[in-house]
Structures are given as structure tokens and as C-alpha cells.
Amino acid sequence: MTRSEAEYLEGPRSERRAFAWVMRHYGGLTPAEAWEEALECYPYEPADHACRGLVLHDEAWHWAMLTIHGDRYAVEHPEPAGPPAEDEALG
């Protein structure tokens, strides 16, 4: 299935928004710092990029928490968890 450029762009845009929100609210970053981190985590991939549009099973909030707390985050917080309601409202 081929997606249009606009359809592709919505995926990373949504993930960046959620990632940046967590980085601001739980990581203490400024909006500019949080957005810079989000762009690094979810870069634009050109149409011919082999992994363009690859969908990860973990949501942006999870990757942001790993960034904030380190690799042991999942071990130290094994309970099923999801993004906070404020994060889900960004969708």
C-alpha cells in the first residue's frame, strides 16, 4: 500500500507531538529542547528510505520515558502502563 506524503507526514508529526509533551512534563525540558529531541527520535525519512513508515509497537510516551529514565525504565516499571490522559488527548 502506497501512502501519500501527507499521510506519511501525519505519523511522525503525531509521534513527535506526544514525545515532546512527555519530555516537557516528565523530563523538564523546555518546549524547544523537547521538540529538538522529538525531531531526533522521529526524523523525516525520504520516500526511498528503506524503513520509511516503519511502525513501532511502543508508543512515543514509552520511548520518551526510556530517554528520561534510561534502559532500566521498563524493568523498574513493569506494570502495564499507558500514556497519561493528557498525552492521549494530543492524538
C-alpha positions in Angstrom: 0.0 0.0 0.0 1.4 3.4 -1.0 0.7 6.3 1.2 0.7 9.9 0.1 3.3 12.3 1.5 0.6 14.0 3.7 -0.5 10.6 5.1 3.2 9.7 5.8 3.9 13.0 7.5 1.0 12.6 9.9 2.6 9.6 11.6 5.9 11.2 12.7 4.1 14.5 13.4 1.8 12.8 15.9 4.6 10.8 17.5 6.8 13.9 17.8 4.0 15.8 19.5 3.4 13.1 22.1 7.2 12.5 22.6 7.8 16.3 23.1 4.9 16.5 25.6 6.3 13.8 27.8 9.8 15.3 27.6 8.4 18.7 28.8 6.1 17.3 31.5 8.3 14.5 32.9 11.7 15.3 31.6 11.7 19.0 32.5 12.8 20.2 29.0 11.8 23.5 27.5 9.4 23.3 24.6 12.4 24.0 22.2 14.5 21.3 23.8 11.7 18.8 23.8 10.9 19.4 20.1 14.6 19.0 19.2 14.7 15.7 21.0 11.4 14.6 19.2 12.9 15.5 15.8 16.0 13.4 16.6 13.8 10.4 17.7 11.4 10.7 14.8 13.3 12.2 11.8 11.8 12.7 8.4 12.5 9.7 6.1 12.7 10.3 2.3 10.3 8.3 0.1 13.1 6.0 -0.9 14.3 5.3 2.7 14.2 1.5 3.4 12.4 2.0 6.8 10.1 4.8 5.8 6.8 4.5 7.7 8.0 1.7 9.9 5.6 1.4 12.8 7.0 0.6 16.2 4.9 -1.4 18.7 5.7 1.0 21.6 4.2 4.5 21.6 6.1 7.7 21.8 5.5 8.2 25.5 7.3 4.9 26.2 10.3 6.0 24.1 10.4 9.3 25.9 10.3 7.7 29.3 13.2 5.5 28.3 15.1 8.6 27.2 14.4 10.2 30.6 14.9 7.3 32.9 17.3 5.1 30.9 17.2 1.4 29.8 16.1 0.2 33.1 12.8 2.0 33.0 10.8 -1.0 31.7 12.4 -3.2 34.4 11.8 -0.8 37.2 8.2 -0.1 36.0 7.0 -3.5 34.6 3.3 -2.8 35.4 1.1 -2.3 32.3 1.1 1.4 31.8 -0.1 3.7 29.1 0.2 7.4 28.3 -1.4 9.8 30.7 -4.8 11.1 29.7 -3.3 14.5 28.8 -1.0 12.8 26.3 -3.8 10.8 24.8 -5.7 14.0 24.2 -3.0 15.1 21.9 -3.8 12.4 19.4 
